Amino acid sequence: MTQGEASRLGARIAMVYGALFFGIGVSLPFLPVWLKARGLGVEQIALVLAVQSGLRVIASPLMSHLADRLGRLRPVMAGCALAALAGLFWLAGAGGFASIVLGVAVAYGAFAPLMPMTEAYAVSAGRRHGLDYGRMRLWGSLAFMAGNLVAGAALDVLAAGHLIWLIVAAQAALVGALLLLPPREQTADEHARQETTVGQGLALASGAFAVFVLAAGLVQGSHAMVYGFSALHWKTLGYSGSVVGMLWATGVLAEVVLFWFSARLMAGLGALRLLMLGAAAAVVRWAGLSFDPPLIVLFMLQSLHGLSFGASHLGAIEFIRSRTAPARAATAQAIYGAVAGGVFMTGAMWASGRLYRAFAADAWWVMAMMAALSLGLAAALRRKGV
């Protein structure tokens, strides 16, 4: 592949990330708003969101493992994206509660594997053609922020019941972007050779991989308080919605800056030191937020998102890239995503509601303890030379 062809491939992968995260940026904050507009009560909305989260834990590893076994990543990605689009069309016209649950199950069950498979495709492309993972991935962060802003603006001029069509449009764009990707098919001989390399890398069933997933899940799950209750808490402190929005944007922009320099960081620090850096930054961030500091300090703490999330994520990506065989990359990404974004984030988000109600800002100390445990586990792996 020539340099020009590699650059075009990088741009197409960036388009996939953009469409993927734009849809998440609309869906994550505003799907509950749409569900309420369709007449669902609080308990019904909670059940729907639990179905959505639970399917991520189940469907993502299963479909990613299938893609690895077949050695045909892009066709499985495209099939999942089309199934998710069909589910969203069903959801848009769904009437009763059971019909909505079915639509969410199909749409988000099919959508769940797309993140780890996209990560596996991007990392594989970087390995083969010298593409910079972070400079492709940062378009996802920018698109997520754009999705938040566009959906928020749409809510000012449209009825909440129409928000589902923004999610449908983003998913249609994702299908189109995936179809533009060149196939990353493997010949039977190549796939067989890659299967034999599993023993040379870190086995997914090994204790070291389990400790890594635990460490990565703890630091990512420690973000539950800031994701779920920071805006609410800052509003109670008297900050305007615009200020809260700027605080969130500061975190996303810090993440984008880190991703821009990700190649140097991954090469210079390596996986476990990046994970340790992210966990240490999370400890400082959550401890600082517990004191309800002045606004200027809040902005400084929010800028640590580039490390607490970004460095931790890059460490996880580099760990999987460097320590698992290519034939297991999508499965490894899915396990990491299911544990970090599914099990730990779901559990921590549930606990955060109770903690915040009982302790307000002091609840961030629990998040700091999660990050500190992550730091200890990552340091233990590094001492063992994993």
N, C-alpha and C positions, 0 to 999 in steps of 0.2 A: 504494500500500500504506500502510495506517494505521500509526501507531507501535506499536499493540498487535499487529498482524499481523507487523510487522518483528521485534518482540521474540520472538514465537512461532517465526518462521523462525530467528532466532539460536539459540533453545533447541534446535530440531531439528538444526541443524548441529552444535551442541555434543554432542548425543546421537550423531551419526555419528562425530565425533572420539572420543568416549568408547568406543564399541563397537570402533572400528578399533584404537585403541591398547591397549585391554584385551587383545584377541587377540594383539597384538604383544608385550605384557608377559608373556603366558603362553608364547608360542611361542619368542621369542628365546632365553631362558635354558633352557627346559625341553624343546624339541623334541629336542635331542640326548639328553636323559635318556630320553625315550620311545623313540627309535630304539634306544638301547642295550638297553632293556627288551624290545624286539622281536627281540633277538638279533644286531643288527648290530655288526660290529667297528669299530675306530677308523677304518680306511681307508675302509670302506663309509660310515660316518657323514660323513666328510670329503667323500666324493663326493656324497652326498645334499645336504649343505649347499652345495657348489659349484654343483650344479644349481639349487638355490633362489636363490642369489645371481646366477648367470648369467642366469636367466630375468628377473630384475628389470631387468637392463640391456637386454634385448631386448624383452620384452613391454610394459613400461611406456610407452616412447615410441610404439610401434606403436598400441596401443589408445587412448592419449591423443590421438594425431594423428587417429585415426578419429573420436573424439568431436568434435574441433574441426572436421573436415571436414563431419560431419553437422550440427553445430550443435545436437546433442541430448545434453547431458552426462549427465543423470540416467538415461535408459534404458540407456546404455552402462555406467554405474556399477552399476546394478542387475543387468544381465546378467553383468558380471564377478563381482559378489558371489555370485550364484546359482551360477555355474560353480565358484567357489572352494569354496562349501559342498558341492556335489556331489563335488568332488575330495577334500574332507576326509572325507566319508562313505566314499568308496572307501578312503582311507588308513586309516581306523579299522578296516576289515575286511581290509586287505591282509595277505597271508601272507608271500610270498617277497620277496627283495630287489628283483627287477624290478618287482613289483607296487607296492612302496613307492615306488620311484623314479617310476613312472607317477603315483601319487597325489600325490606332492610336485610333480611337473611341472605337473599340472592345477591343483591347489589354489593353489600359490604363483605360478604363471604368471598365473592369473586374478586373484589378489589384488594383484599388483605394481602395476597401474595405479591402484588405488583411492586410494592416497595422493596422487599428483599431481592426480587428478581432483577429489578432495575439496578440496584446496587451491585449485584453480581455481574450484570452485563457491563456496567460502567467500569468496575474494577478490572474485569477481563480485558476490556478495550484498552484501558490504561496500560496493562501488563504487555499486551501484544503490540500496541502502536505508540507507546510513549505519551499517552494523553494524561493531562493533569486532572485527577479526580476532583479535587476541590473546586477548580474553576468551572467544572460542569455542574457540580452539586450546588454551588452558590446560587444558581438561577432558580433552584427550588426554594431557597430561603426567600429570595426576592418575590417570587410568585406567591408564596404563602402570605406575605405581607400584602401583596396586591389583592389577593382573594379576600382578605379581611376588609380592606378599604372599599373594594368594589361592592361587596355584599352589604357592608354597612351603609354605603351611599344608596344602594338599590332599596334597602329597607326604608329609607326616608321618602321614597317616591312610589314604591310598589307595595301592594298588600303582601303580608308575610307568606301567604299561601303560594305566591309565585316564586319564592326563593329556590324551590327545587329545580327550576329550569336553569339556574346558574350552575348547579351541580351537574345537571345533564349536559350542558354545553361544555363544561370543563372535561367531562368524561369522553364526550365525542371528540374533542381536541386531542385527548390522550390516545384514543384509538388511532386517529390519523397520524400522530407523531410516532407511535409504535410501528405502524405500517411503513414508515419511511426508513426505519432502521434496517441495515443490511443483516441478513441472517448470520447468526454465530453458530451455525450447525457444525457438528464434528463428524468426521468419518468414523466408521465402526472401529478401525484400527486406532485412531487417535483417542477415542473414548476409552477403549480397552487399556491403552497405555496410561491414561490418566487415572483409571480405576486402580492400576497397580501402584500408583504413587500415594495412595491414601496412607499406607504404612509409613511413608517417608515424612509425612506431615503430622500434625497433631490430630489424633483420632477424635471424632466428635463425641464419642462415648467416654473419653478419658476424664480422669479427675481434674486435670489441669484446665481442660476446656470448660468443665462445669464451674470451676472457681472463677475463670474469666467471665463467663456469662453472669454469674452471681455478682461479681464486682461491677460489671458494666450495668447490670440491671439496677443495682442499688443507687449508683450515682444518677442514672437517668430517672429512676423513680423518685429521687429526692426533689425533682423539679415539680412534683405534683402540687405542692402548696402554692408556688408562684403561678403555675398555670391555672389553678382552680380558684384561688382566693386573693391573689395580689391586687387585682383591679378593684374588687369589692372592698378590701382593707384600705387601699389608698384613698378610695372615695370617702370612707368613714373618717379619714384624717383630714378631709377638706379639700383634697386636690380635685381639680376639674377633670372632666372626661378627656379634654385635649391633653392635659399633662399626663394622665394615665396612658393615653395613646402614645405620647412621645417616649415615655419610659419603656413601653413594650418595643417601640421601634428602635430604641437604642440597643436593646438586646439583640434584635435581629440583625442590625447593621454591624454590630461587633462580631456576630457569627459569620457574616459575609466576608468581612475583612480577614478573619482567621482562615476561612476556606480559600481565599485568594492566595495565601502563602502556605497552603497545606502541603505542597510537595516538599518544600524545604523543611517544614516541621516534621513530617513523617520520616524523611530521610535522616534528619539530624537527631531527633529524639527517640524515634522508635515507638512501638505500640504501647508498651507498658508504662513508659515515662509520660507519654501523652495522657494515658488514662489516669495516672497518678496526678499529673498537673491539673486535669479537669476536676478530679475529686477534691484536691486541695483548694482549688478556686471555689468549689461549691461549698465547702466548709466555711470559708471566709464570707461568701455571699450570704448564706442562710443565717450565720451568726450575726452578721451586720444588720440584716433586715429585721431581726428580732428586737432591735433597739429602737425601731421607728426613727431612723436618723433624719437629719435635715435633707431637703430636696436635692441639693448638690451631691450629697453622699449617696442618695438613692440612685441618681444617674450613674455614679461611679460603680456602685454595686451591680446595677443592671448591665453595665458594660462587661462585667465578668461572665455574662452569658456566653460570650465568645469562647471562654475557656471551660466553664462548668458544663455546658452542652457541647460546644464545638470541638474542644480538644478531646473530651471523652469519646465523642462519636468518631473522630478521626482515629483515635487509639483503637477503637473496636474494629473499624474498617481495616486498619493496617494489621491488626492481630489476625483477623480472618484471612486477609490477603497473603500474609507471609507464613502462616502456620497451618493452613488447611489446603488440601489438594484442590486444583481447579474443578475436578469432577464433583466436589462437595461444596462449592462456594455458595450456591443459592440456598442449599439446605442450612449451612452454617449461618448465613445472613438471616434466614427465616427464624432459626432458633434464637438468635440474639434479639431479633425484633419482637418475637412472641414473648420472650421473657422480660426484656427491658420495657417495651412499649405496651405489652399486654398484661402479664402477671404483676410485675412490680408497679407499673404506673396505675393500673386499675386498683390494686390493693392500697397503694399510697394515696390515691385520690379519694377513695372511700374513707380511709382513716383521717385524711386531712380535714374533711368536713366536720367530723366529731372533734378533732383536735382544735380546729379553729374556733368552733363554738365554745369549747371549754377554756381555751387559753389565749385566744386572739394571736397577737404577733409572737408570743412565746412558743407557739407551735412550730415555728421555724427551727427551734433547737432540735426537734426530732428529725427534721430533714438534714440538719447538720450532722447528726449522729449517723444517719444512713450513709452520707458522703464520707464520713471518717472511716466507717467500716469498709467501704469500697476502697479507700486509699490503703488501708491495711492489707486487704486481700491482694490488691495489685502489687504492693511492695513485696508481699510474700512470694508471689509468682516470679517476680524479678529476681529475688534472692535465690530462688531455686533454678534460675537460668532457663526458664520456660521460653 
